[in-house]
Amino acid sequence: MADVQPFRGLLFNPQVVGNLSNAICPPYDVISPDLQRRLYNRSPFNAVRLEEGEVHPSDASSNNRYMRAADTLRQWTIEGALIRDKVPAYYLIRHSFHYQGKLLTRLGLMSAVRLEEYNRGVVLPHEYTQRAAKQDRLALMDACHTNFSHIMLLYRDSDSHMLSLFRQIMANDSAFNFSDEEGDSYAMWRITDALNVKLIRETMSTSVLYIADGHHRYETSLAYRDNQVKEVGTEDSACNFVMSYLVEFDDPGLVVLPYHRLVHSLDTETLARLYQNIDNLFTSEPLGEVSQITPDKLLAKMEMQAENAQVLGIVRGDNNTASLLTLPPKAYAEEQESLTSFEAWILEEKILKPTLGDSLDQHVSWTHDAHAAIGNVKNGQHQVAFFLRPLNMSLFQQIVGRGERLPRKSTFFYPKLPTGLTINLLDGRI
C-alpha cells in the first residue's frame, strides 16, 4: 500500500528573496548552460544554486558544486531566505499555463511518499535509467541530505475523493500565488488539519503510484535510503521518503507530449537499409514536399489515420518529402500485447535497432518540438525525422501496470513543475 505523508517543507521566504518567480528554476535535467547562467543572474537566491550549480575548473573532492550547494542551503537558512514549516503539511499546488492557445490548470499534491522497491508493485516505473545521472544526483543528496526537486507520480481517484477535498481547500486563501516570466502561475495551500490528513492518507493508501517524471531521482533516493538506514534508520526516518508531486490520471491539466526521433550521420548504405526496412514493414502515403507540410498539419493527419491503424509520420531530407507510415492492424499483437500498440516501441524495435544495432545512440536524438524536428531536416542537420503521437494515458497505465517499460523518451509531461516551490530536508523523522 502507498504511504503518502505530510512533511515539514522548507520554503522560500518572499520577505527576503522578493518575488518567488525569481527563486524557482526548472529541474536539473532541462537546465542548459545558457539557462543556468541566466538563472544565476536572475536572483542571488535562485534555486539553480542548489539544484544544478556551476562547475568550476578548480573543483575537487573537497570543494565542488555539491559542497557549494550544501553551503548555500545552510547560509540561506541562517539568513531566513528559507524557512522550514513547524507543522507537517501536504502542499496542494495549482499550476496554470497556456497550451495551444488555451489556459489549462493542473492540480498536484506535494507529499512525502515512502520509498518502495519496484517489485512490491506500489510505485511503478515506465523507463530505464542511466548510471551517470544517478551518480550526479546521489552526490548532491550525500552533500545536502535534501530533496530539492520532486518526483512526479500519477494515481487514480475514480470516486474523485481527492478532487472534492482539493476544491474545498482552494476555497480558502492560498499561502502564495505568483506568476513567472513565461506566464505560468502557481498557487499553494497547506493542508494540516487532522481530518483532511487522515482522508488523504487513507485514500492514497489503496493507490498504485506510477512514475511520470523523475526515475533517476527516485532510484537515487532508494540508494540514499539504503546508505542512511544502516546508521540512523527507523521506519519514520525522513530518508525512507521522497518528496513527490501527485497528479490524478484524468486531471485536465495533465498534458503528455511525444518525443520525435531524429536520425543523423548515417552513411549512404545504412540510410538505404533504413528506408528498405521501413518499406518492408509500413505502407507509405506521400503527403508532398516538406515545404508544403506544417508540423500541425502532419500531426493532425496522423491522428486521423490512427483511428484505423498504427501510424508514424516521416520527413526525409534526401528527397524533401513527408509521408504517413501505417501498419496492418495489430501487426505485433502476438509478441508483446499492449506494448505493441505503442508506435514508439515499433519504431525502436522493428526499424531503428535492426538497422543501427549498437550504434543507435550515436545516430538518434529526441525532441518534443515538432517544428524544430522539421526545421532540422530542412537545414540538413538531420537526415530523417520520425513523428509520433502522444501516448494515451489509459494505454500508459495498462503497459506500466503489467510491469513493462516503455522505450526511452516515450513521454514528456508538459510543463514541468519547477524546483523551489517546496524543499524536503532528509534529517530526522518525516
C-alpha positions, 0 to 999 in steps of 0.5 A: 500500500502507498504511504503518502505523508505530510512533511515539514517543507522548507520554503522560500521566504518572499520577505527576503528573496522578493518575488518567488518567480525569481527563486524557482528554476526548472529541474536539473535535467532541462537546465542548459548552460545558457539557462543556468547562467541566466538563472544565476543572474536572475536572483542571488537566491535562485534555486539553480544554486542548489539544484544544478550549480556551476562547475568550476575548473578548480573543483575537487573532492573537497570543494565542488558544486555539491559542497557549494550547494550544501553551503548555500542551503545552510547560509540561506537558512541562517539568513531566513531566505528559507524557512522550514514549516513547524507543522507537517503539511501536504502542499496542494499546488495549482499550476496554470499555463497556456497550451495551444492557445488555451489556459489549462490548470493542473492540480498536484499534491506535494507529499512525502511518499515512502520509498518502495522497491519496484517489485512490491508493485506500489510505485511503478516505473515506465523507463530505464535509467542511466548510471551517470545521472544517478551518480550526479544526483546521489552526490548532491543528496550525500552533500545536502541530505535534501530533496530539492526537486520532486518526483512526479507520480500519477494515481487514480481517484475514480470516486474523485475523493481527492478532487472534492477535498482539493476544491474545498481547500482552494476555497480558502486563501492560498499561502502564495500565488505568483506568476513567472516570466513565461506566464505560468502561475502557481498557487499553494495551500497547506493542508494540516488539519487532522481530518483532511490528513487522515482522508488523504492518507487513507485514500492514497493508501489503496493507490498504485503510484506510477512514475511520470517524471523523475526515475533517476531521482527516485532510484537515487533516493532508494540508494540514499535510503539504503546508505542512511538506514544502516546508521540512523534508520527507523521506519519514520526516518525522513530518508525512507521518503521522497518528496513527490508531486501527485497528479490524478490520471484524468486531471485536465491539466495533465498534458503528455507530449511525444518525443520525435526521433531524429536520425543523423550521420548515417552513411549512404548504405545504412540510410538505404537499409533504413528506408528498405526496412521501413518499406518492408514493414509500413505502407507509405502515403506521400503527403508532398514536399516538406515545404508544403507540410506544417508540423500541425498539419502532419500531426493532425493527419496522423491522428486521423489515420490512427483511428484505423491503424498504427501510424508514424509520420516521416520527413526525409531530407534526401528527397524533401518529402513527408509521408504517413507510415501505417501498419496492418492492424495489430501487426505485433499483437502476438509478441508483446500485447499492449506494448505493441500498440505503442508506435514508439516501441515499433519504431525502436524495435522493428526499424531503428535497432535492426538497422543501427544495432549498437550504434543507435545512440550515436545516430538518434536524438529526441525532441518534443518540438515538432517544428524544430524536428522539421526545421532540422531536416530542412537545414540538413542537420538531420537526415530523417525525422520520425513523428509520433503521437502522444501516448494515451494515458489509459494505454500508459497505465495498462503497459506500466501496470503489467510491469513493462517499460516503455522505450526511452523518451516515450513521454514528456509531461508538459510543463514541468513543475519547477524546483523551489516551490517546496524543499524536503530536508532528509534529517530526522523523522518525516 
